[in-house]
Amino acid sequence: MKKYNLSEIMKRAWELKKQFEVPFKEALKRSWEIAKEAVKKAEKKVSEIRIENLSIKDWFLNKNFTQNERYAIKMAEENNEITAVKQTEKALLLKANSEYGMLTFWAPKSVCIY
């Protein structure tokens, strides 16, 4: 997945060059700065997302967690207390909050049922 749209960066650079009558080198540099700022803003906007009725496949829990941790995660599932803190293309950073404690862990999207 591409972070930057190179075509848009070049178009913006030409627009900046024409509008402010600066050398193309400076316009291109500023255009890249704008694109990088936009990516940073988009990444910061990721906040905790509560996913209703999220559950995690049992085989994943059995393989990666102790019995107590599995129980805490299952209790959080039942009370809808699992939130996605961060998201990538293939995985979710989940926070399970139950009366037995809070666990934060990465889980592939393929094991999340929602």
C-alpha atoms as one frame of an Amber mdcrd trajectory, in Angstrom:
protein
   0.000   0.000   0.000   1.460   3.331  -1.081   1.695   6.094   1.469   2.102
   8.900  -1.038   0.327   9.761  -4.268   3.282  10.822  -6.417   1.065  12.307
  -9.096  -0.620  14.596  -6.573   2.753  15.645  -5.160   4.007  16.647  -8.611
   0.760  18.479  -9.468   0.897  20.391  -6.187   4.564  21.262  -6.843   3.714
  22.760 -10.240   0.824  24.689  -8.711   3.094  26.065  -5.979   5.739  27.034
  -8.547   3.195  28.959 -10.619   1.377  30.524  -7.677   4.388  31.722  -5.678
   6.926  32.030  -8.528   9.581  29.994  -6.740  12.100  27.571  -8.268  10.661
  24.136  -8.962  13.129  22.591  -6.515  11.630  24.626  -3.648   8.066  23.926
  -4.762   8.733  20.183  -4.910  10.361  20.226  -1.496   7.335  22.024   0.007
   4.942  19.647  -1.764   6.700  16.663  -0.154   6.505  18.343   3.255   2.737
  18.789   2.825   2.314  15.137   1.788   4.338  13.886   4.765   2.339  16.062
   7.182  -0.898  14.642   5.770   0.303  11.067   6.365   1.310  11.892   9.947
  -2.094  13.454  10.632  -3.874  10.416   9.207  -1.827   8.069  11.418  -2.513
  10.147  14.537  -6.267  10.105  13.921  -6.366   6.405  14.732  -8.011   6.298
  18.117  -9.583   3.567  20.133 -12.433   1.957  18.234 -14.987  -0.054  20.148
 -16.031  -3.005  18.024 -19.376  -4.444  19.034 -19.532  -8.204  19.531 -15.857
  -8.763  18.761 -14.608 -12.237  19.513 -11.310 -13.963  18.928 -10.959 -17.501
  17.661 -10.270 -20.015  20.406  -7.259 -21.629  18.733  -5.464 -18.250  18.731
  -6.180 -17.708  22.428  -5.107 -21.251  23.343  -1.856 -20.902  21.421  -0.794
 -17.487  22.719  -2.206 -16.944  26.214  -2.234 -18.553  29.632  -5.450 -19.883
  31.120  -5.923 -16.754  33.253  -5.294 -14.427  30.326  -7.751 -16.380  28.163
 -10.377 -16.105  30.868  -9.873 -12.333  31.181 -10.155 -11.918  27.402 -13.320
 -14.044  27.272 -14.887 -11.967  30.060 -14.006  -8.782  28.150 -15.624 -10.285
  25.029 -18.844 -11.015  26.905 -19.027  -7.449  28.258 -18.046  -5.797  24.936
 -14.950  -4.344  26.581 -12.517  -5.010  23.749 -11.313  -1.974  21.826  -9.004
  -1.649  18.838  -6.238   0.738  19.829  -4.342   0.601  16.543  -4.866  -0.974
  13.168  -2.576  -2.095  10.375  -3.393  -3.709   7.082  -3.313  -7.202   8.588
  -3.644  -6.870  12.372  -5.355  -5.061  15.225  -3.837  -3.914  18.497  -6.573
  -4.898  20.932  -7.137  -3.840  24.513  -9.274  -6.230  26.549 -10.519  -4.667
  29.768 -12.272  -6.918  32.262 -12.715  -7.101  36.015  -9.689  -9.442  36.048
  -7.342  -6.940  34.463  -6.410  -5.295  31.210  -4.476  -6.984  28.407  -3.103
  -5.327  25.297  -2.090  -7.581  22.418  -1.783  -7.794  18.653  -4.166 -10.124
  16.846  -4.325 -10.872  13.130  -7.564  -9.692  11.529  -8.105 -13.268  10.356
  -8.694 -14.434  13.958 -11.046 -11.567  14.858 -14.722 -12.202  14.343 -16.894
  -9.085  14.140
